[in-house]
Amino acid sequence: MSPWHTVLAILGLAVITVGTRGFFLFAQRELPMPVWLKQGLRYAPLAALAAVVAPEIVMQNGHLIATLEDARLAATLAATVYFFWRRGILGTIVTGTLVMVALRTGLGW
């Protein structure tokens, strides 16, 4: 790619980004949204997070894991139990990480 193509691509991406992300900021008044859309948008962050995290837990090299001897499954279970017990995000992350590191280094999973 020539330098001019690179500059043009960067400027085009910047215009598209500002246009799409700033769309709601440019309006003079609040844009009306249907109630069903507002309710649906409440679940968007959770759905996006699940779509990113779930494949990392149940897949390895593009295939479903074949055995239950996987550190990610045990770490997920431990983190889930901790979250429902204490309701703390930091503790959930630490618990899951500690279980996964312990199983990978201790048992070689």
C-alpha positions in Angstrom: 0.0 0.0 0.0 1.3 3.4 -0.9 1.5 6.2 1.8 -1.4 8.0 0.2 -3.6 4.9 0.5 -2.6 4.6 4.1 -3.5 8.2 4.9 -6.7 7.9 3.0 -7.7 4.8 4.9 -6.9 6.4 8.2 -8.9 9.5 7.4 -11.8 7.4 6.1 -11.8 5.3 9.3 -11.7 8.4 11.4 -14.7 10.0 9.6 -16.7 6.8 9.9 -15.8 6.4 13.6 -16.7 10.0 14.5 -19.9 9.8 12.4 -21.2 6.6 14.0 -20.1 7.2 17.6 -21.0 10.8 17.6 -24.4 10.3 15.9 -26.3 10.7 19.1 -24.2 13.7 20.2 -25.0 15.8 17.1 -28.8 15.8 17.5 -30.3 19.0 19.0 -32.9 17.0 20.9 -33.1 13.5 22.3 -34.0 10.9 19.7 -37.1 8.9 20.7 -36.5 5.2 21.2 -39.2 2.6 21.5 -39.5 1.0 25.0 -38.7 -2.5 23.6 -35.5 -1.2 22.1 -34.4 0.4 25.4 -35.2 -2.9 27.3 -33.2 -4.9 24.7 -30.2 -2.6 24.9 -29.9 -3.3 28.6 -28.7 -6.8 27.7 -26.3 -5.9 25.0 -23.1 -5.6 27.1 -23.9 -9.0 28.8 -24.5 -10.6 25.5 -21.3 -9.2 24.0 -19.3 -10.4 27.0 -20.8 -13.9 26.8 -20.1 -14.1 23.1 -16.4 -13.3 23.7 -15.9 -15.4 26.9 -17.9 -18.6 26.2 -15.8 -19.8 23.2 -12.6 -19.2 25.2 -13.9 -21.5 27.9 -15.3 -24.4 25.8 -13.1 -24.4 22.8 -9.4 -25.1 22.1 -7.8 -24.7 18.7 -11.2 -24.2 17.1 -12.7 -27.4 18.4 -14.8 -28.2 21.5 -12.8 -29.6 24.3 -13.0 -33.3 24.5 -12.2 -33.9 28.2 -13.3 -32.4 31.5 -9.6 -32.3 32.6 -9.3 -28.7 31.4 -8.2 -26.0 33.8 -10.5 -23.5 32.2 -13.6 -25.5 33.2 -12.5 -25.9 36.8 -11.5 -22.2 37.0 -14.9 -21.1 35.6 -16.7 -23.3 38.1 -14.7 -21.9 41.0 -15.1 -18.3 39.9 -18.9 -18.8 39.4 -19.2 -20.3 42.9 -17.2 -17.5 44.4 -19.3 -14.9 42.6 -22.6 -16.3 43.9 -21.1 -16.6 47.4 -19.6 -13.2 47.8 -20.9 -11.1 44.8 -17.5 -9.5 44.2 -15.9 -9.1 40.8 -12.3 -8.8 41.9 -12.5 -11.9 44.0 -14.2 -13.7 41.2 -11.3 -12.9 38.8 -8.7 -13.7 41.4 -10.3 -17.0 42.3 -10.6 -18.1 38.7 -7.1 -17.1 37.9 -5.6 -18.9 40.9 -7.5 -22.1 40.2 -6.4 -22.1 36.6 -2.7 -21.3 37.3 -2.7 -24.0 40.1 -4.1 -26.7 37.8 -1.9 -25.8 34.9 1.3 -25.7 36.9 0.4 -28.4 39.5 -1.3 -31.0 37.3 -0.1 -29.9 33.9 -3.6 -29.4 32.5 
